[in-house]
Amino acid sequence: MEDLSIFKMNDQLKILKDHVLEIVENTNQFATHLEKSDSERQKLKNEIIANVEQIHKSYVPHMPRHSTPLTEEKRSVKGSLTPFLGENVISEKDIPKLEEWPTFSGEGE
């Protein structure tokens, strides 16, 4: 069973390689033909976008869960770890103010 999944992944990587090579070729065409008309540049740009979208459709759904792109919630942390750890994160209000901390005289109690 495990051997079959390795072959399947190998096939997916070959497909991915073909798509990436096509994107590189289209990107090179786009870069070397910037003097072309707007419509020709737009056509090349659309081909590049279509190839990237094809990679996303055919490859990304098969990627392990931890490799998926971060959601917007995880991108904007906003100064806390709540999006990553849930609601049980220590916040500033949970830390006592300095004047509330016990003082020690240095002598044994």
For each residue, the residues with C-beta under 8 A, 3 or more apart:
1: 4 5
2: 5 6
3: 6 7
4: 1 7 8
5: 1 2 8 9
6: 2 3 9 10
7: 3 4 10 11
8: 4 5 11 12
9: 5 6 12 13 62
10: 6 7 13 14
11: 7 8 14 15
12: 8 9 15 16 58 59 62
13: 9 10 16 17
14: 10 11 17 18
15: 11 12 18 19 58 59
16: 12 13 19 20 55 58 59
17: 13 14 20 21
18: 14 15 21 22
19: 15 16 22 23 51 54 55 58 59
20: 16 17 23 24 55
21: 17 18 24 25
22: 18 19 25 26 51
23: 19 20 26 27 48 51 52 55
24: 20 21 27 28
25: 21 22 28 29
26: 22 23 29 30 44 47 48 51
27: 23 24 30 31 48
28: 24 25 31 32
29: 25 26 32 33 44
30: 26 27 33 34 41 44 45 48
31: 27 28 34
32: 28 29
33: 29 30 36 40 41 44
34: 30 31 41
35:
36: 33 40 41
37: 40 41
38: 41 42
39: 42 43
40: 33 36 37 43 44
41: 30 33 34 36 37 38 44 45
42: 38 39 45 46
43: 39 40 46 47
44: 26 29 30 33 40 41 47 48
45: 30 41 42 48 49
46: 42 43 49 50
47: 26 43 44 50 51
48: 23 26 27 30 44 45 51 52
49: 45 46 52 53
50: 46 47 53 54
51: 19 22 23 26 47 48 54 55
52: 23 48 49 55 56
53: 49 50 56 57
54: 19 50 51 57 58
55: 16 19 20 23 51 52 58 59 60
56: 52 53 59 60
57: 53 54 60 61
58: 12 15 16 19 54 55 61 62
59: 12 15 16 19 55 56 62 63
60: 55 56 57 63 68
61: 57 58
62: 9 12 58 59
63: 59 60 67 68
64: 67
65: 68
66:
67: 63 64
68: 60 63 65
69:
70: 74 75
71: 74 75
72: 75 76
73: 76 83
74: 70 71 77 83 84
75: 70 71 72
76: 72 73 83
77: 74 80 81 83 84
78:
79:
80: 77 83 89 91
81: 77 84 85 89
82: 85 86 87 89
83: 73 74 76 77 80
84: 74 77 81
85: 81 82 88 89
86: 82 89
87: 82
88: 85
89: 80 81 82 85 86
90: 94 95
91: 80 94
92: 95
93:
94: 90 91
95: 90 92
96: 100 101
97: 100 101
98: 101
99:
100: 96 97
101: 96 97 98
102:
103:
104:
105:
106:
107:
108:
109:
